Amino acid sequence: MARTISTEDGRTAIAGVNSGDPERTDLATAVRYLLQLLAEKAPGHTVEVRVPPFGAVQVIEGPRHTRGTPPNVVETDPMTWISLALGRQQWQDAAGDGRILVSGVRADISDLLPLRP
């Protein structure tokens, strides 16, 4: 991620998302802020967490991935990511419903969620 999102800006964006009809900028900032918190909680380069079209981070200590498709990937939509990160939805439920795409033996990041912004 290019810039650090302040706690105040992150919380404001999350409040905007919680309003029910979020602006695109609030959605983007909330996703990026929560990805930033995940990267701070579990630094590393073993698993890539993608939330298109707003952001992606590499997390969890282990082998560094530098080219091509990473062997461990988590991908989900913005609202599912926000719900998971805030503890409003369980990993198993979202995965069971097909709202999380997971590949790789280390891609289950459920033990890192929820985050506490």
Backbone bond lengths (Angstrom), bond angles and torsions (degrees), N, CA, C in turn:
res aa  C-N    CA-C-N  psi(-1)  N-CA   C-N-CA  omega(-1)  CA-C   N-CA-C  phi
1 M - - - 1.443 - - 1.513 109.63 -
2 A 1.292 115.10 142.54 1.450 120.40 -172.65 1.528 113.02 -75.17
3 R 1.317 117.87 -43.79 1.462 118.95 -177.03 1.513 110.20 -130.04
4 T 1.314 115.20 155.32 1.454 120.70 177.65 1.519 108.96 -83.51
5 I 1.311 115.63 134.45 1.462 121.45 178.12 1.524 107.37 -94.56
6 S 1.312 116.19 127.92 1.466 120.25 -179.25 1.523 110.05 -68.18
7 T 1.324 115.27 156.86 1.460 120.84 177.20 1.521 110.18 -58.20
8 E 1.320 116.45 -42.69 1.468 120.25 -179.57 1.525 111.14 -61.46
9 D 1.332 117.25 -47.08 1.464 120.25 179.47 1.531 111.40 -64.89
10 G 1.330 116.62 -38.56 1.458 120.57 178.29 1.514 112.04 -63.99
11 R 1.312 116.41 -46.26 1.469 120.29 179.44 1.519 111.90 -65.98
12 T 1.317 116.76 -37.09 1.464 120.37 176.87 1.522 110.44 -63.30
13 A 1.321 116.78 -42.76 1.466 120.75 178.87 1.527 111.04 -64.66
14 I 1.332 117.01 -41.66 1.463 120.57 178.09 1.530 110.00 -62.68
15 A 1.323 117.36 -41.21 1.469 120.51 176.61 1.528 110.34 -61.33
16 G 1.328 116.98 -38.99 1.458 120.58 177.31 1.518 111.91 -63.51
17 V 1.325 116.10 -39.78 1.471 120.57 176.95 1.523 109.66 -66.14
18 N 1.320 116.98 -39.47 1.459 121.14 -179.43 1.520 113.10 -67.84
19 S 1.322 117.17 -14.79 1.464 120.62 -179.08 1.524 112.14 -66.86
20 G 1.334 117.15 -16.84 1.451 119.91 176.69 1.509 114.78 107.13
21 D 1.314 118.41 -32.29 1.464 121.90 178.80 1.533 107.37 -134.08
22 P 1.350 116.48 74.39 1.466 119.47 -171.59 1.521 114.00 -69.56
23 E 1.317 114.32 146.10 1.461 120.91 169.80 1.524 107.73 -69.01
24 R 1.314 117.34 152.42 1.465 121.34 179.13 1.535 110.74 -58.64
25 T 1.326 117.35 -38.67 1.468 119.68 -179.32 1.524 111.32 -65.48
26 D 1.350 117.79 -38.02 1.468 120.38 176.54 1.519 110.58 -65.63
27 L 1.322 116.55 -42.61 1.464 120.71 179.55 1.527 110.30 -61.47
28 A 1.323 116.18 -47.06 1.469 120.78 -179.53 1.531 111.10 -62.66
29 T 1.316 117.09 -45.54 1.463 120.45 -178.39 1.527 110.85 -67.03
30 A 1.318 118.04 -41.04 1.463 120.69 178.76 1.530 110.81 -62.26
31 V 1.331 117.31 -44.75 1.463 120.98 178.52 1.525 110.01 -60.49
32 R 1.309 117.13 -49.76 1.469 121.38 -177.43 1.522 111.72 -64.65
33 Y 1.331 116.68 -38.37 1.459 120.48 178.83 1.532 110.48 -64.12
34 L 1.317 116.85 -44.77 1.468 120.34 -179.63 1.522 111.38 -69.13
35 L 1.328 118.92 -34.50 1.466 121.14 172.65 1.526 110.30 -64.00
36 Q 1.313 116.33 -39.72 1.468 121.48 177.72 1.527 110.29 -61.10
37 L 1.329 117.21 -43.70 1.469 120.39 178.43 1.522 111.11 -63.86
38 L 1.330 117.12 -39.14 1.461 120.53 177.38 1.525 110.69 -62.05
39 A 1.338 116.72 -44.55 1.465 121.00 -179.88 1.532 111.30 -64.36
40 E 1.323 116.98 -33.98 1.463 120.57 176.73 1.529 110.98 -70.68
41 K 1.323 116.69 -36.79 1.463 121.86 -178.14 1.528 111.98 -73.35
42 A 1.334 116.89 -35.91 1.468 121.04 -175.20 1.523 110.35 -136.00
43 P 1.334 117.60 68.20 1.463 119.44 -177.96 1.524 111.59 -63.07
44 G 1.312 115.23 147.92 1.457 120.95 178.15 1.513 111.31 152.08
45 H 1.328 115.19 -168.61 1.461 120.32 -174.29 1.521 112.65 -140.33
46 T 1.323 118.21 23.52 1.458 120.70 -174.76 1.520 113.38 -89.94
47 V 1.329 117.54 -34.12 1.462 122.10 -177.80 1.520 109.04 -122.76
48 E 1.325 115.80 133.04 1.458 120.03 175.43 1.523 108.40 -101.55
49 V 1.330 116.50 124.75 1.455 122.55 177.69 1.523 106.92 -105.94
50 R 1.334 115.58 119.62 1.469 121.88 -175.97 1.522 110.21 -115.74
51 V 1.331 115.14 133.16 1.457 121.63 174.46 1.534 107.06 -131.50
52 P 1.348 115.62 79.83 1.464 118.39 -177.45 1.532 111.21 -69.22
53 P 1.305 117.70 145.73 1.461 127.88 4.46 1.525 112.99 -97.05
54 F 1.344 117.81 16.25 1.455 120.04 -167.98 1.514 117.26 -95.98
55 G 1.313 119.34 -26.62 1.455 117.01 -178.13 1.509 114.36 178.41
56 A 1.322 114.25 170.36 1.462 123.48 176.73 1.520 107.73 -156.48
57 V 1.326 115.30 146.43 1.460 121.02 175.48 1.521 108.85 -138.67
58 Q 1.327 114.97 155.76 1.458 120.40 171.27 1.517 107.27 -105.79
59 V 1.337 114.83 134.64 1.458 121.03 -175.06 1.527 110.58 -137.57
60 I 1.287 116.69 170.97 1.463 128.45 174.36 1.532 111.79 73.04
61 E 1.318 113.65 125.77 1.468 121.21 178.22 1.522 111.03 -58.65
62 G 1.309 115.02 146.60 1.457 121.02 178.04 1.515 110.37 147.38
63 P 1.321 116.36 -161.67 1.466 119.76 -177.64 1.524 111.76 -60.64
64 R 1.310 115.46 138.09 1.456 122.19 179.81 1.519 109.32 -82.00
65 H 1.333 115.26 136.55 1.460 120.51 176.61 1.524 108.20 -107.55
66 T 1.342 117.50 131.79 1.462 118.80 -175.59 1.523 115.42 -124.48
67 R 1.343 119.51 -21.18 1.465 119.67 -176.76 1.520 111.70 -139.46
68 G 1.345 115.18 147.59 1.455 119.81 176.40 1.516 112.44 71.56
69 T 1.309 116.10 -164.15 1.459 121.74 -179.81 1.523 109.50 -76.34
70 P 1.321 116.54 126.49 1.463 119.62 178.84 1.536 110.77 -62.10
71 P 1.328 117.64 150.40 1.466 119.85 179.89 1.530 113.44 -72.63
72 N 1.321 117.92 -20.08 1.462 122.71 -179.47 1.518 109.19 -124.99
73 V 1.337 115.96 110.60 1.460 121.05 -174.87 1.523 110.29 -132.84
74 V 1.333 114.80 139.07 1.460 122.84 170.46 1.521 105.25 -121.58
75 E 1.339 116.65 129.83 1.464 119.51 177.68 1.517 108.97 -136.89
76 T 1.329 115.30 136.06 1.455 120.67 178.99 1.522 109.53 -153.37
77 D 1.306 115.78 170.32 1.468 121.04 179.31 1.533 109.70 -83.57
78 P 1.326 117.25 163.44 1.469 120.46 -175.82 1.533 114.75 -57.36
79 M 1.320 118.62 -47.13 1.461 119.47 -176.67 1.534 112.05 -68.01
80 T 1.328 116.90 -36.73 1.462 119.06 176.59 1.524 110.03 -65.05
81 W 1.341 117.27 -43.50 1.458 120.61 178.60 1.525 111.33 -58.44
82 I 1.313 116.54 -46.78 1.463 120.15 -179.32 1.530 109.97 -62.09
83 S 1.326 116.94 -43.77 1.465 120.64 179.46 1.526 111.99 -62.62
84 L 1.324 117.03 -41.76 1.465 121.09 177.41 1.520 110.98 -65.44
85 A 1.324 116.09 -47.44 1.464 121.04 -175.96 1.525 112.27 -64.14
86 L 1.333 116.30 -31.18 1.457 120.01 -179.12 1.527 112.83 -93.66
87 G 1.322 117.71 -0.26 1.455 120.97 177.60 1.513 114.36 79.88
88 R 1.303 117.46 16.48 1.469 120.99 179.43 1.515 111.92 -85.44
89 Q 1.311 115.54 -11.62 1.452 121.39 -178.84 1.521 107.93 -143.18
90 Q 1.297 116.85 143.69 1.451 121.79 179.47 1.528 110.41 -89.65
91 W 1.318 115.89 143.81 1.463 123.48 179.26 1.531 111.19 -52.72
92 Q 1.330 115.92 -48.67 1.457 120.82 -176.27 1.526 111.61 -60.92
93 D 1.326 117.30 -39.05 1.464 120.96 179.57 1.525 111.09 -66.64
94 A 1.319 116.66 -46.67 1.474 120.42 -179.42 1.522 110.64 -65.94
95 A 1.333 117.25 -39.48 1.463 120.42 178.17 1.528 110.13 -66.41
96 G 1.322 116.86 -41.75 1.457 121.45 179.29 1.514 112.93 -63.46
97 D 1.330 116.10 -31.84 1.465 121.57 178.51 1.522 112.32 -84.99
98 G 1.328 117.40 -1.69 1.464 121.11 179.76 1.515 114.46 77.28
99 R 1.339 117.60 18.79 1.466 120.38 179.25 1.519 113.31 -90.08
100 I 1.340 116.02 -4.82 1.464 121.65 173.44 1.520 106.52 -124.34
101 L 1.321 116.70 128.20 1.455 121.77 172.95 1.518 106.96 -101.89
102 V 1.321 116.68 124.74 1.453 121.69 -175.11 1.520 108.59 -128.56
103 S 1.337 115.75 131.88 1.462 119.78 173.02 1.517 108.53 -136.63
104 G 1.318 115.23 142.58 1.459 120.26 179.56 1.512 112.01 103.17
105 V 1.311 115.20 149.99 1.461 121.33 -175.65 1.527 113.37 -72.09
106 R 1.332 117.37 -17.80 1.470 119.90 -178.17 1.525 112.89 -108.64
107 A 1.332 117.22 11.20 1.457 120.84 -171.23 1.533 114.86 -82.94
108 D 1.310 119.16 -6.34 1.456 120.10 177.30 1.528 108.35 -78.19
109 I 1.330 115.86 106.79 1.469 120.77 -178.20 1.526 111.50 -105.73
110 S 1.321 116.61 18.13 1.462 120.54 -176.47 1.528 112.79 -58.40
111 D 1.328 117.38 -29.60 1.464 119.53 179.84 1.530 112.79 -71.22
112 L 1.321 118.22 -11.10 1.460 122.59 179.00 1.525 111.75 -94.67
113 L 1.319 116.63 -7.39 1.455 121.41 -175.78 1.522 110.16 -112.85
114 P 1.317 119.54 148.63 1.452 126.00 2.56 1.522 113.20 -80.94
115 L 1.309 113.92 164.46 1.462 121.74 174.72 1.519 107.61 -91.74
116 R 1.291 117.40 158.57 1.468 120.71 178.91 1.527 109.43 -119.09
117 P 1.345 115.75 90.74 1.479 117.60 -179.51 1.515 112.98 -70.52
